[in-house]
Amino acid sequence: MSSPTATSPANAQKRYDVHRSDLPLSCPLPSMALWNSHPRVYLPIETEGGASQCPYCGALFVLVD
C-alpha cells in the first residue's frame, strides 16, 4: 500500500542521504511510490555504521546527521 504523500519515483537514484528523522529507514522511502518498486525492506543503517545498501535495488543510503 502506498503512502498518500508518495510523490517521488522509487529507486530513481543510486545514493540517498537520509537523516535521523527518517528512521526507521526503509527502501523504498515512504515518500516514494511503491507500485513500480520492490517490496519494502527495513535497513539497519545505525548498526551498519551509517551506511546501508538495499538488497533489492542496490541503492545506498547514507546517514548524514
C-alpha positions in Angstrom: 0.0 0.0 0.0 1.5 3.3 -1.0 1.5 6.4 1.2 -0.9 9.2 0.2 2.1 11.5 0.1 4.2 9.3 -2.3 5.4 11.9 -4.8 8.8 10.8 -6.0 9.6 7.8 -8.2 11.0 4.8 -6.4 14.6 3.8 -6.9 15.4 6.7 -9.2 18.8 7.3 -7.6 21.7 5.0 -6.5 22.5 7.1 -3.4 20.2 8.8 -0.9 21.3 11.0 2.0 19.0 10.4 5.0 18.6 12.0 8.4 17.8 10.6 11.8 14.3 12.0 11.4 13.9 9.5 8.5 14.4 6.5 10.8 13.4 3.7 10.8 14.8 3.5 7.3 13.1 1.6 4.6 13.6 1.2 0.9 11.6 2.4 -0.9 11.3 5.5 1.3 7.8 6.4 2.4 7.8 9.4 0.0 8.3 7.0 -3.0 5.6 5.4 -5.0 5.5 1.6 -4.3 3.5 0.4 -7.4 6.6 0.1 -9.6 9.1 -0.9 -7.0 10.2 -3.9 -4.9 8.7 -4.9 -1.5 9.5 -2.5 1.3 12.5 -3.6 3.3 13.8 -2.0 6.5 17.5 -1.3 6.6 19.6 -1.3 9.9 21.6 1.8 8.9 22.6 2.7 12.5 24.1 -0.7 13.3 25.9 -0.8 9.9 28.0 2.3 10.7 25.8 5.0 9.0 25.5 3.4 5.5 23.2 0.7 4.3 22.6 -0.8 0.9 19.2 -2.2 -0.2 19.4 -5.9 -1.1 16.7 -5.5 -3.8 17.7 -2.5 -5.8 21.3 -1.7 -4.6 20.5 1.8 -3.6 23.0 3.2 -1.0 21.6 5.1 2.0 24.0 7.3 3.9 23.1 8.8 7.3 24.2 12.4 7.3 23.4 13.5 10.8 
